[in-house]
Amino acid sequence: MLKFKSFLPGISAASLILIVLSSALIAIWRFALQSGNVTIYLDSYVLHIIWITFYQAILSTILSLLSAILMAKALSLIDFKGKQLLIKMMPMTFILPALVVVTGLLSVYGQQGLLAYVCQLLHIPFPFHIYGLQGILLAHIFLNFPYACALFYKTLNSVPVEQKQLAAQLNFSTFTYFKLLEWPLLRRQILPMTALIFMLCFSSFAIVLALGGGPKYTTLEVAIYQAVRDFDLLQAALLACLQLVCCVTFIGLMQKINKTQSTLSVKFSHANYRLPTVNWLKVISVIIIVIGELFILLPLFCILFQGIYFFRISLLTSMLQQALLSSIIIATGSAMIAMLLGLLLLWTNSRLLINRQRQLSNRLMLIASLILAIPSMVLASGLFLLLFGYSNNMAFICLLIMLCNGLMALPFILKNLAMPMYDITARYWQLSQSLNINGLTHFYLVDFKGLKSLMLMSFAFAAILSLGDFGVIALFGGQSVITLPYYLYQQISHYHYQESVVTAAILLLLSFSLLVVMDYDRTSKN
């Protein structure tokens, strides 16, 4: 029988999550219900915002998936030096700070960017305008397509070698091979990836704010931010409720569709066997890969090179130093909060599973995953409305930002640690109970010793997410608290291009430093 003290860590963490989320939602609903007639806010402009939010998210998702499938298929057809390094780097763009991506794209596709400079040398007009829908789509594709491509490539390589050899004997064409062998595996990944990319693009904030180019392409997240900044709290509450309804409806719809799909077992084979490929298809694959490589790597290299080129000691202003220090402190605090809540929840969850309390385990993890249904701007605006009187207190604002960012990173912590923590707890459960090893002693000797590398990787991942967050700091930041993303946005919005490149390079180097920690940890573990 499970003792109550084993419930206590998970119950405490779940209660804190419920209190924070319910307080934010109640604050939003209270401001909405206290108004007289909310229908006056459901005008044509609000409907336009909803339409643009869906429209750009759908286009971004479709273009990201199509690009990922093309690139993954091209990578599966040919081998070249640096291929594994490229595939290894692809998922990293998924968690890069959004404003770093914006700065990198501006350095390539902006009016002062690399392509504009090349066009000027060739005396041809530069036709691309990055501000507007095309810039939003470009940034969303840059963030999402490499991650999807890496996953799709692994799926395409999972076709059993026996089936590949049989397809070669039957003289399958590339199209027939893809249709009969690869597509049944690939389509299993498309729906979850579609849902993930759509939700990220639907709730995108920093990219739309920086590249939207005006009210024509304002989305719900940006409209909520603008309403709170203009102190139009009723409008902010109404838009936050609309966004919450849209997100919950979409998540419910995806769960229903996902339940209707049958499972498919896949035999993974590590044998290296490649079907013969015609020369013209190899040429097309090389072109696709080169374009994809340039699209991924060029903005990042431009940030680093231009950041070094434009760097001057005079740019190390007191505001930049303050932003750097604040970002490091907030990222560290957010990662600590995410890890603490995650470990408390998983401590109780692993013991519930060992004692076959699966229903209670599911309910506990459901509470922990509620944050997925609540966009960051909804959570931030609710807490902003609730705690507006403390908005000038620097320490309080920092703690609040840490809490919000920690909650946003919590689902990723749970995904990384849930099964490993249960496995290691179950493996040593009988021995630890016979030796009366419990509490913190059990955590240190069993959980921490066995999962130290994975915990470090999860901590670094949560810190990267917090380091690049702009949604929460955009509401709470200002004169009292300034982070690197907030400072970078100010430079971009005031068209201080050289200064913004230097700030983006610093933020990119910080993120890559944490990514190196994650990669080193993963390599040493293997």
NUVONU-240735 format. One line per field, with one value per residue (C-alpha): residue number from 0; residue in one letter; chain; x, y, z. Coordinates in Angstrom, 3 decimals. Each point is the difference from the previous one (the first is absolute). Example, Ala and Ser with C-alpha at 12.3 -4.5 7.8 and 13.67 -1.06 7.14 Angstrom:
<pts>
pos	c(0	1)
code	c(a	s)
unit	c(A	A)
X	c(12.300	1.370)
Y	c(-4.500	3.440)
Z	c(7.800	-0.660)
</pts>
This chain:
<pts>
pos	c(0	1	2	3	4	5	6	7	8	9	10	11	12	13	14	15	16	17	18	19	20	21	22	23	24	25	26	27	28	29	30	31	32	33	34	35	36	37	38	39	40	41	42	43	44	45	46	47	48	49	50	51	52	53	54	55	56	57	58	59	60	61	62	63	64	65	66	67	68	69	70	71	72	73	74	75	76	77	78	79	80	81	82	83	84	85	86	87	88	89	90	91	92	93	94	95	96	97	98	99	100	101	102	103	104	105	106	107	108	109	110	111	112	113	114	115	116	117	118	119	120	121	122	123	124	125	126	127	128	129	130	131	132	133	134	135	136	137	138	139	140	141	142	143	144	145	146	147	148	149	150	151	152	153	154	155	156	157	158	159	160	161	162	163	164	165	166	167	168	169	170	171	172	173	174	175	176	177	178	179	180	181	182	183	184	185	186	187	188	189	190	191	192	193	194	195	196	197	198	199	200	201	202	203	204	205	206	207	208	209	210	211	212	213	214	215	216	217	218	219	220	221	222	223	224	225	226	227	228	229	230	231	232	233	234	235	236	237	238	239	240	241	242	243	244	245	246	247	248	249	250	251	252	253	254	255	256	257	258	259	260	261	262	263	264	265	266	267	268	269	270	271	272	273	274	275	276	277	278	279	280	281	282	283	284	285	286	287	288	289	290	291	292	293	294	295	296	297	298	299	300	301	302	303	304	305	306	307	308	309	310	311	312	313	314	315	316	317	318	319	320	321	322	323	324	325	326	327	328	329	330	331	332	333	334	335	336	337	338	339	340	341	342	343	344	345	346	347	348	349	350	351	352	353	354	355	356	357	358	359	360	361	362	363	364	365	366	367	368	369	370	371	372	373	374	375	376	377	378	379	380	381	382	383	384	385	386	387	388	389	390	391	392	393	394	395	396	397	398	399	400	401	402	403	404	405	406	407	408	409	410	411	412	413	414	415	416	417	418	419	420	421	422	423	424	425	426	427	428	429	430	431	432	433	434	435	436	437	438	439	440	441	442	443	444	445	446	447	448	449	450	451	452	453	454	455	456	457	458	459	460	461	462	463	464	465	466	467	468	469	470	471	472	473	474	475	476	477	478	479	480	481	482	483	484	485	486	487	488	489	490	491	492	493	494	495	496	497	498	499	500	501	502	503	504	505	506	507	508	509	510	511	512	513	514	515	516	517	518	519	520	521	522	523	524	525)
code	c(m	l	k	f	k	s	f	l	p	g	i	s	a	a	s	l	i	l	i	v	l	s	s	a	l	i	a	i	w	r	f	a	l	q	s	g	n	v	t	i	y	l	d	s	y	v	l	h	i	i	w	i	t	f	y	q	a	i	l	s	t	i	l	s	l	l	s	a	i	l	m	a	k	a	l	s	l	i	d	f	k	g	k	q	l	l	i	k	m	m	p	m	t	f	i	l	p	a	l	v	v	v	t	g	l	l	s	v	y	g	q	q	g	l	l	a	y	v	c	q	l	l	h	i	p	f	p	f	h	i	y	g	l	q	g	i	l	l	a	h	i	f	l	n	f	p	y	a	c	a	l	f	y	k	t	l	n	s	v	p	v	e	q	k	q	l	a	a	q	l	n	f	s	t	f	t	y	f	k	l	l	e	w	p	l	l	r	r	q	i	l	p	m	t	a	l	i	f	m	l	c	f	s	s	f	a	i	v	l	a	l	g	g	g	p	k	y	t	t	l	e	v	a	i	y	q	a	v	r	d	f	d	l	l	q	a	a	l	l	a	c	l	q	l	v	c	c	v	t	f	i	g	l	m	q	k	i	n	k	t	q	s	t	l	s	v	k	f	s	h	a	n	y	r	l	p	t	v	n	w	l	k	v	i	s	v	i	i	i	v	i	g	e	l	f	i	l	l	p	l	f	c	i	l	f	q	g	i	y	f	f	r	i	s	l	l	t	s	m	l	q	q	a	l	l	s	s	i	i	i	a	t	g	s	a	m	i	a	m	l	l	g	l	l	l	l	w	t	n	s	r	l	l	i	n	r	q	r	q	l	s	n	r	l	m	l	i	a	s	l	i	l	a	i	p	s	m	v	l	a	s	g	l	f	l	l	l	f	g	y	s	n	n	m	a	f	i	c	l	l	i	m	l	c	n	g	l	m	a	l	p	f	i	l	k	n	l	a	m	p	m	y	d	i	t	a	r	y	w	q	l	s	q	s	l	n	i	n	g	l	t	h	f	y	l	v	d	f	k	g	l	k	s	l	m	l	m	s	f	a	f	a	a	i	l	s	l	g	d	f	g	v	i	a	l	f	g	g	q	s	v	i	t	l	p	y	y	l	y	q	q	i	s	h	y	h	y	q	e	s	v	v	t	a	a	i	l	l	l	l	s	f	s	l	l	v	v	m	d	y	d	r	t	s	k	n)
unit	c(A	A	A	A	A	A	A	A	A	A	A	A	A	A	A	A	A	A	A	A	A	A	A	A	A	A	A	A	A	A	A	A	A	A	A	A	A	A	A	A	A	A	A	A	A	A	A	A	A	A	A	A	A	A	A	A	A	A	A	A	A	A	A	A	A	A	A	A	A	A	A	A	A	A	A	A	A	A	A	A	A	A	A	A	A	A	A	A	A	A	A	A	A	A	A	A	A	A	A	A	A	A	A	A	A	A	A	A	A	A	A	A	A	A	A	A	A	A	A	A	A	A	A	A	A	A	A	A	A	A	A	A	A	A	A	A	A	A	A	A	A	A	A	A	A	A	A	A	A	A	A	A	A	A	A	A	A	A	A	A	A	A	A	A	A	A	A	A	A	A	A	A	A	A	A	A	A	A	A	A	A	A	A	A	A	A	A	A	A	A	A	A	A	A	A	A	A	A	A	A	A	A	A	A	A	A	A	A	A	A	A	A	A	A	A	A	A	A	A	A	A	A	A	A	A	A	A	A	A	A	A	A	A	A	A	A	A	A	A	A	A	A	A	A	A	A	A	A	A	A	A	A	A	A	A	A	A	A	A	A	A	A	A	A	A	A	A	A	A	A	A	A	A	A	A	A	A	A	A	A	A	A	A	A	A	A	A	A	A	A	A	A	A	A	A	A	A	A	A	A	A	A	A	A	A	A	A	A	A	A	A	A	A	A	A	A	A	A	A	A	A	A	A	A	A	A	A	A	A	A	A	A	A	A	A	A	A	A	A	A	A	A	A	A	A	A	A	A	A	A	A	A	A	A	A	A	A	A	A	A	A	A	A	A	A	A	A	A	A	A	A	A	A	A	A	A	A	A	A	A	A	A	A	A	A	A	A	A	A	A	A	A	A	A	A	A	A	A	A	A	A	A	A	A	A	A	A	A	A	A	A	A	A	A	A	A	A	A	A	A	A	A	A	A	A	A	A	A	A	A	A	A	A	A	A	A	A	A	A	A	A	A	A	A	A	A	A	A	A	A	A	A	A	A	A	A	A	A	A	A	A	A	A	A	A	A	A	A	A	A	A	A	A	A	A	A	A	A	A	A	A	A	A	A	A	A	A	A	A	A	A	A	A	A	A	A	A	A	A	A	A	A	A	A	A	A	A	A	A	A	A	A	A	A	A	A	A	A	A	A	A	A	A	A	A	A)
X	c(0.000	1.340	0.670	-1.356	3.496	0.616	-3.004	1.149	2.677	-2.249	-3.059	1.975	1.296	-3.393	-1.718	2.406	-0.577	-3.776	0.127	2.104	-2.011	-3.415	0.989	1.046	-3.169	-2.277	1.608	-0.702	-3.588	-0.621	1.031	-2.065	-3.127	0.251	-0.399	-3.353	-0.404	2.859	-1.614	1.136	3.552	-0.855	0.258	1.462	3.531	-0.151	-1.335	2.855	2.510	-1.463	0.097	3.617	1.027	-1.460	1.100	3.687	0.098	-1.521	2.318	3.060	-0.885	-0.575	3.182	2.086	-1.250	0.456	3.535	0.828	-1.230	1.929	3.206	-0.308	-0.565	2.960	2.231	-1.105	1.044	3.646	2.971	2.549	2.561	-1.567	-3.411	-0.210	1.145	-2.703	-2.697	1.291	-0.206	-3.484	-2.041	1.975	-1.846	-3.217	0.997	2.005	-1.247	-2.600	1.562	3.380	-1.728	-1.573	3.395	1.604	-2.697	0.314	3.750	-0.670	-3.369	-0.347	0.527	3.524	0.539	2.304	-2.333	-0.742	3.753	0.523	-2.845	1.553	3.343	-1.768	-2.030	-3.325	-2.956	-0.541	-3.657	-0.450	-1.628	0.447	-2.584	-3.493	-1.422	3.002	2.373	-2.228	-0.175	3.760	0.789	-2.489	1.402	3.549	-0.944	-2.127	1.041	3.506	-1.422	-2.695	2.576	2.278	-2.931	-1.228	3.523	0.265	-3.413	1.001	3.160	-2.051	-1.216	1.294	2.969	-1.795	-2.771	2.577	1.695	-3.325	-0.965	3.313	-0.614	-3.499	1.504	-2.195	0.129	0.762	-3.647	-1.282	2.524	-1.085	-3.703	0.081	2.789	0.897	-3.350	-1.767	2.742	0.193	-3.695	0.071	2.261	-1.825	-3.066	1.900	2.506	-2.830	-1.650	3.271	1.007	-3.514	-0.218	3.424	-0.857	-3.486	1.413	3.089	0.698	3.505	0.208	-3.361	0.726	3.389	-0.805	-3.745	0.497	-3.176	-3.593	-0.804	1.755	-0.671	-0.754	-1.792	3.200	1.186	-3.472	-0.087	3.396	-1.032	-3.252	1.781	2.656	-2.772	-1.691	-3.094	-0.509	-3.463	1.256	2.984	-2.279	-2.337	2.832	1.676	-3.263	-0.376	3.508	-0.481	-3.208	1.737	2.968	-2.085	-2.323	2.942	1.670	-3.265	-0.484	3.534	-0.477	-3.199	1.646	3.028	-2.168	-1.513	3.405	1.165	3.434	2.754	3.004	3.293	3.093	3.006	3.133	3.446	1.308	1.255	-1.635	-0.995	-2.115	1.537	-0.938	-0.085	2.403	-2.620	-1.606	3.391	0.502	-3.405	0.788	3.325	-1.755	-2.629	2.644	2.168	-2.984	-1.064	3.504	0.325	-3.468	0.863	3.639	0.303	-2.028	1.915	3.406	-1.010	-0.908	3.324	2.172	-1.784	-0.182	3.781	0.521	-2.215	1.099	1.487	0.694	-2.300	-2.933	0.450	-2.301	-1.325	-3.413	1.492	1.889	-3.168	-1.950	2.678	0.059	-3.803	-0.293	2.489	-1.676	-3.530	0.999	1.732	-2.919	-2.569	1.906	0.269	-3.761	-0.789	2.354	-1.326	-3.641	0.804	1.948	-2.693	-2.678	2.052	0.999	-3.663	-0.873	2.640	-1.265	-3.593	0.970	1.981	-3.077	-2.225	-1.879	-0.098	-3.205	1.412	3.237	-1.863	-1.878	3.197	1.765	-3.094	0.197	3.681	-0.772	-2.798	2.503	0.050	-3.608	0.701	2.103	2.754	-1.622	-3.275	1.859	2.126	-2.935	-2.069	2.777	0.622	-3.635	0.049	3.275	0.135	0.603	3.413	1.178	2.657	1.663	3.089	0.515	-3.673	-0.084	3.119	-1.550	-3.226	1.838	1.968	-3.233	-1.697	3.030	0.472	-3.606	0.395	3.084	-1.594	-1.645	3.386	1.590	-2.729	0.390	3.765	-0.034	-3.336	0.841	3.702	-0.908	-2.690	2.342	2.831	-2.356	-1.659	3.386	1.249	-3.345	0.118	3.641	-0.500	-3.061	1.788	2.858	-2.475	1.380	-2.592	-0.416	2.954	2.413	-1.862	-0.098	3.753	1.162	-2.452	-1.679	2.742	2.894	-1.768	-1.494	2.593	0.904	-3.632	-0.888	2.832	-1.242	-3.562	1.238	1.943	-3.042	-2.242	2.621	0.156	-3.784	0.007	3.045	-1.720	-3.498	-1.475	-3.728	-0.013	2.732	-1.809	-2.850	1.930	3.246	0.873	2.087	0.142	0.940	1.737	1.168	1.997	-3.096	-1.726	3.080	0.404	-3.598	0.500	3.022	-1.855	-3.076	2.188	1.940	3.336	1.267	3.673	-0.803	-2.741	2.380	2.491	-2.731	-1.358	3.502	0.403	-3.393	0.820	3.340	-1.692	-2.594	2.621	2.061	-2.959	-0.581	3.609	-0.623	-3.048	1.867	3.062	-2.243	-1.839	3.270	1.577	-3.151	0.097)
Y	c(0.000	3.385	2.303	3.544	1.498	-1.479	1.967	3.247	1.118	-0.500	1.463	3.100	0.592	-0.687	2.319	2.829	-0.503	0.022	3.104	1.955	-1.060	0.443	3.396	1.219	-1.293	1.325	3.423	0.028	-1.163	2.462	2.951	-1.321	-0.565	3.345	1.796	1.174	-1.199	-2.072	-0.446	3.454	-1.371	-2.815	2.306	-0.530	0.723	-2.778	-2.399	1.080	-0.750	-3.477	-0.645	1.148	-2.122	-3.134	0.910	0.545	-3.072	-2.241	1.332	-0.276	-3.583	-1.113	1.624	-1.340	-3.559	0.032	1.411	-2.582	-2.926	1.166	0.557	-3.295	-1.943	1.703	-0.815	-3.644	-0.335	1.120	0.002	2.773	1.240	1.926	-1.604	-1.320	3.339	1.789	-2.396	0.421	3.807	0.111	-0.453	2.824	2.668	-1.159	1.469	3.018	3.339	1.395	3.461	-1.507	-1.652	3.344	1.732	-2.756	0.184	3.791	-0.347	-2.162	1.090	3.542	3.211	0.196	-3.749	-2.240	-0.627	3.706	0.677	-2.663	1.450	3.441	-1.294	-1.623	3.178	-1.788	0.988	-1.890	-1.096	-1.652	1.899	-1.840	1.952	-1.417	-3.453	-1.187	0.812	-1.783	-3.099	0.069	0.135	-2.746	-2.269	0.659	-0.964	-3.067	-1.667	-1.165	-1.718	-1.753	-0.908	-1.716	-2.054	-0.899	-1.010	-2.447	-1.378	-0.498	-1.812	-2.342	-2.050	-3.564	-0.934	-3.154	2.128	2.225	-3.008	-1.428	3.370	0.021	-3.523	1.007	3.067	2.482	3.574	2.720	1.059	-3.564	-0.620	3.197	-0.784	-3.636	-0.054	3.482	1.797	-2.465	0.737	3.713	0.728	-1.246	2.953	2.626	0.502	0.501	2.251	1.957	0.576	1.105	2.409	1.429	0.715	1.647	2.185	0.754	1.301	1.616	3.403	1.401	-0.844	1.563	3.046	0.591	-0.938	0.596	3.456	1.547	-0.716	-1.833	-3.156	0.302	-3.339	-0.767	-0.135	3.363	1.525	-1.121	1.582	3.243	0.149	-0.496	2.558	2.497	-0.943	-1.135	-2.810	-0.967	-0.540	-1.962	-2.232	-0.664	-0.819	-2.246	-1.912	-0.356	-1.340	-2.435	-1.344	-0.415	-1.849	-2.330	-0.766	-0.797	-2.241	-1.877	-0.427	-1.341	-2.491	-1.304	-0.371	-1.665	-2.585	-1.120	-0.947	-3.583	-0.794	-1.185	-1.943	0.781	-2.177	2.245	-1.210	1.486	-1.645	2.496	-0.820	2.531	-0.551	0.905	3.562	1.426	2.853	2.688	-0.708	0.310	3.394	1.204	-1.325	1.866	3.245	-0.454	-0.749	2.973	2.357	-1.483	0.283	3.634	0.782	-1.470	0.991	3.340	2.088	-1.495	0.588	3.552	0.745	-1.304	1.634	3.345	-0.092	-0.358	2.585	2.647	-0.722	2.950	0.577	3.004	-2.318	-1.635	2.549	-0.260	-0.945	-2.897	-1.196	0.243	-1.915	-2.716	-0.416	-0.007	-2.604	-2.337	0.356	-0.464	-2.942	-1.726	0.650	-1.159	-3.221	-0.647	0.518	-2.281	-2.700	0.248	-0.257	-2.762	-2.111	0.407	-1.134	-2.888	-1.142	-0.609	-1.201	-2.746	-1.333	0.088	-2.079	-2.479	-0.490	-0.354	3.228	0.859	2.055	2.279	0.236	1.105	2.673	1.299	0.244	1.594	2.828	0.419	0.197	2.570	2.712	-1.347	1.120	3.517	2.251	1.958	3.339	-1.123	-1.062	3.147	2.351	-1.689	0.349	3.553	0.934	-1.748	1.473	3.333	1.844	-1.640	0.792	2.459	-2.455	-1.359	-3.086	-0.937	0.360	-2.185	-2.728	0.194	-0.307	-2.960	-1.694	0.539	-1.170	-2.957	-1.094	0.331	-2.248	-2.562	-2.197	-0.439	-0.996	-2.575	-1.406	-0.432	-1.480	-1.811	-3.465	-0.042	0.964	-2.670	-2.634	0.688	0.224	-3.304	-1.682	0.759	0.198	-3.355	0.466	3.562	-0.997	-2.962	2.330	2.678	2.583	2.717	3.727	2.136	-2.881	-2.064	2.941	0.586	-3.625	-1.293	2.759	2.631	-2.449	-1.876	2.961	2.712	0.460	0.030	2.504	2.263	-0.187	0.829	2.903	1.424	-0.419	1.876	2.758	0.463	0.305	2.636	1.791	0.678	0.680	3.335	-0.524	0.326	2.641	2.083	0.522	0.222	1.513	3.655	2.338	-2.392	-3.245	-0.274	-3.261	-0.635	-0.809	3.155	2.124	-1.597	0.782	3.630	0.189	-1.687	2.211	3.134	-1.278	-0.114	-2.771	-0.203	0.055	-2.614	-2.378	0.203	-0.682	-2.874	-1.489	0.074	-1.668	-2.577	-0.855	-0.439	-2.317	-2.004	-0.323	-1.685	-2.105	-1.163	-1.047	-1.973	-1.627	-0.825	-1.495	-2.111	-1.161	-0.928	-1.859	-2.079)
Z	c(0.000	-1.003	2.945	0.085	0.118	-3.449	-1.261	1.591	-2.526	-3.030	1.704	1.022	-3.522	-1.616	2.464	-0.792	-3.731	0.441	2.191	-2.514	-3.050	1.621	1.425	-3.448	-1.667	2.758	-0.306	-3.743	0.392	2.826	-2.131	-2.892	2.087	1.779	-3.303	-1.184	-3.579	-1.404	-3.383	-1.070	-0.021	-2.398	-2.983	-3.459	1.239	2.614	-2.623	-2.274	2.771	0.500	-3.751	-0.348	2.994	-1.567	-3.530	0.783	2.279	-2.703	-2.720	2.265	0.919	-3.596	-1.311	2.911	-0.496	-3.784	0.353	2.666	-2.106	-3.081	1.965	1.895	-3.206	-1.678	2.985	-0.127	-3.653	0.157	2.385	0.424	2.496	2.844	-0.442	3.553	1.394	-1.992	1.225	3.534	-0.219	-1.512	3.199	1.642	-2.014	1.677	3.352	-1.122	1.365	-2.399	-0.117	-0.881	-2.947	-0.937	0.109	-2.063	-2.651	-0.109	-0.530	-3.072	-1.414	1.363	-1.925	1.482	-0.174	-1.962	-2.934	-0.391	-0.068	-2.687	-2.072	0.339	-1.287	-2.962	-0.624	0.240	2.199	3.247	-0.139	3.401	2.891	3.271	1.970	-0.313	-0.593	-2.021	2.869	2.539	-2.186	-0.632	3.723	0.891	-2.710	1.238	3.551	-0.725	-3.240	1.101	3.093	-2.049	-2.650	2.538	1.307	-3.496	-1.061	2.900	-0.952	-3.632	1.140	2.188	-2.993	0.650	-2.150	-1.184	-1.513	-1.694	-1.560	-1.152	-1.531	-1.894	-1.301	-1.176	-1.686	1.859	-1.220	2.517	0.029	0.487	2.785	1.746	-0.421	1.163	2.603	1.245	-0.026	2.386	2.542	-0.722	0.314	3.608	0.823	-2.027	2.204	3.305	-1.763	-1.640	3.368	1.605	-2.765	-0.294	3.741	0.010	-3.008	1.320	3.281	-1.558	1.484	-0.424	-3.706	-0.840	2.151	-1.637	-3.609	-0.241	-1.422	1.429	1.037	-3.246	1.247	3.716	1.680	3.258	2.066	-1.306	0.411	3.646	0.587	-1.656	1.967	3.320	-0.939	-0.868	3.289	-1.914	2.499	-1.218	-3.535	1.335	2.081	-2.913	-2.432	2.574	0.451	-3.755	-0.358	2.865	-1.568	-3.378	1.508	2.174	-2.936	-2.270	2.606	0.550	-3.736	-0.465	2.843	-1.594	-3.398	1.555	1.774	-3.305	-1.421	0.300	1.332	-2.295	1.171	-1.668	-0.147	0.347	-1.718	0.356	-3.164	-2.541	-3.329	-2.628	-3.085	-3.374	-0.987	-3.505	-0.716	-0.689	3.373	1.694	-1.639	1.219	3.497	0.050	-1.005	2.734	2.635	-0.980	0.138	3.338	1.459	-1.078	1.359	3.409	0.430	-1.799	2.519	2.934	-1.599	-0.932	3.615	1.282	-2.659	0.068	3.799	0.123	-2.761	1.588	3.553	1.837	3.651	-0.155	-0.686	3.413	1.580	3.513	-1.426	-1.985	3.068	2.068	-2.661	-0.139	3.765	0.251	-2.773	1.679	3.403	-1.380	-2.221	2.919	2.353	-2.568	-0.655	3.755	0.444	-2.955	1.303	3.557	-1.049	-2.488	2.499	2.686	-2.439	-1.377	3.482	0.858	-3.499	-0.016	3.349	-1.189	-3.039	2.104	2.187	-3.103	0.665	-3.699	0.181	2.680	-1.967	-3.124	1.941	1.548	-3.374	-1.543	2.542	-0.798	-3.730	0.267	-0.859	-3.575	-0.447	1.261	-2.259	1.704	-0.794	1.633	3.136	0.054	-0.611	2.721	2.555	-1.198	0.645	3.365	1.261	-1.769	3.267	0.360	-3.540	1.229	2.399	-1.766	2.210	-0.182	-3.793	-0.363	2.153	-1.976	-3.328	1.376	1.066	-3.385	-1.971	2.327	-0.525	-3.771	0.092	2.351	-2.695	-1.706	3.320	0.581	-3.498	0.452	3.507	0.510	-1.318	1.036	3.576	0.197	-1.463	2.432	2.981	-0.911	-0.541	3.508	1.838	1.793	1.006	1.265	2.017	1.573	1.015	1.187	-2.435	-0.514	-0.417	-0.998	0.541	-2.589	-2.389	0.271	-0.132	-2.610	-2.022	-0.089	-0.393	-2.774	-1.861	0.622	-3.658	-1.114	2.716	-1.142	-3.580	1.109	2.116	-2.970	-2.249	2.455	0.354	-3.798	-0.204	2.724	-1.386	-3.312	1.326	-0.966	0.584	3.789	0.266	-2.630	2.476	3.254	-1.245	-0.275	2.059	2.962	-1.796	-3.382	-1.558	-3.153	-2.125	1.277	-0.676	-3.425	-0.910	0.961	-2.305	-2.876	0.391	-0.035	-3.059	1.845	-2.252	1.028	3.713	-0.442	-1.806	2.871	2.579	-2.087	-0.307	3.798	0.446	-2.676	1.615	3.372	-1.529	-1.892	3.188	1.671	-3.118	0.182	3.595	-1.129	-2.883	2.109	2.630	-2.571	-1.559	3.320	0.958	-3.155)
</pts>
